[in-house]
Amino acid sequence: MSRFRICLACALPPEEAWRRVLDLRAHGAVLPLTTVLGERLAADDLRAGDRFVARTAIGPLRLDDAMLVEAIVPPGQGRPGHARIRKQGRAVRGWIELRVAASAYGSTVDWRQEIAVWGVPRLAGPVTAAVARLAYRAALRRLLARDGPAPMAP
């Protein structure tokens, strides 16, 4: 298992940053070759117990990243939002913890993840974490910028 963390500061209020990051329908627009499938994919609709799959495909080859929402509490009334999502697929395992909190400039998005990819040796963990960190950072920045500008704070 490889672990990494991404912290982004943006000028959006926490509720809007939360909505953009957890709009699972938008993930397909910012992640190449990926479609997200599930019954509830909007941030406001997600509940603990919901399941969804991020499917990455190139022609007939596909990788399904099956996930379960274990806990989800949106930000509001001065409290940060928190979500925990478990990766339960055969090829990809691990978890994601998301925290979105108010800050002096808007909000802070804190994404922590543990990931293991079937067939990738444990010794390659640091490389897996570095590549995943870069990919997820780019995707989170794109998600925060959707629906209008989301200036990143210094």
N, C-alpha and C positions, 0 to 999 in steps of 0.2 A: 504494500500500500504506500502511496505517495501522498504527502500532504502539502498544501500550499494555501496562501492567503492573499486576497486582493482587497485593498481599501481604496475607495474612490470618493472624492469630495465633489459635490455638484451644487449648482445654485437652485435646484428644484426643491420644493417642499417635500418632506418625507413621504407623504401620501402619494404624490405624483411619481417620485423615484421608485417607490414600491410597485405602483401600478405598471410602470414601464418595464421594470426588471422581471416581474412575474406575469407579464402578458405572454403566455407560452405560445400564442399564435404568432407573435412577432419574432420568436426565436428562429423560425424557419426563414425569415427574411434576412437575418443577420448571420446565420450559421450556414456556410456553403453546403449544398447537397443534403440539407436536413429538413425534415418535416416532423412536426410534433402532433401526435395523435392522442386523443382522449376525449372524455365526455365534457369536462369542464376545463377550459384553458385560459379563461380571463382571471386576472388577479383577484377581482372581487368575488368570483365564484368558487375559487379553490377552497377546499375543506380538508381537514385531517382525514385520511383514509382514501383520498382520491389517488388514482393511478393514471399515469400517462407514459408514452413512449416517444423518445426522440429517435427517429429513424434516419440514419445517414445512408444514402445509397448512391452507387455509381453503376448504372446499368443493372444487371442481375445481382450484383454484389451488394449486400446490405448489412448494416450493423444496427441492432436495436438496443437502445439504452433505456431499459424499463425502470421506472421510478415510482415511488410511493411517497405521498405527502404525509409525514409523520406528525408534524405540528405546524400550525400557521396562525399567527396573530398579527394583523395589520397594524401599522402605526396609527396613533390617534390619541387625542387628549393628553398630549405631553409625554406619551410613552413610545419607545421605539417598537418597530415591527420586527418579528422574528419568524423564520420558517426553517424547518428541518426536513430535508428530502433524502430518502434512502434510495441508492442505486441498487436495483435488484436483478439486473440482467445476468445472463450467463457469461457474456463477454466483458461487461463493465460492472464493477462493484464499487461500493463506497458510500459516501454521504456528502451532502451540501448543507451548510448552515449559513443562512442569510440574515443579516441584521441591518435595518435601515433606521437611522436616528437623526433627529434634528441637530443642526449645528448653527454656529453664528452666521454662516454664509449660505445655508440652505439645508443640505443633508449630507450624511456620510453613509456610503454603502459598503458594508463589510461582508465579504464573501469568503468563507472558509470551506475547503473541500479536501476530502480524502478520496483517492481514486486508485483502482487496480484494474489493469486491462489484461484479459486472458492472453496467455502466450508471451507476455512481456516479463522478462526475468526481474526478480527483486533487485538485483544489482543495478538495473536501469532506472530505478526509482527516481533519482535526482534528475535524470533527463526527462522522464515522464512528467514530473512535477513542473519542470521549467517550460516544457512545451505546452502543457495544459494551462499553466499560469498565463502565458502569452496569449493563447487562443481565447481563454475566458475573459481576460482583461479587454481585449479588442471587442469581443461580443458585448460585454457589459457597457462599454463606452458607446457602442452603436445603439444598444437598447435605450440608454439614457438620452440619446440625441434624437430618437424617433419622436414623431408628433410635434416637432418644433425644436428649436435649439435648447440644449441643456448645457450652458457654459460650465466647464469644469473649473472648480475653484483651485487656487494655487496650492 
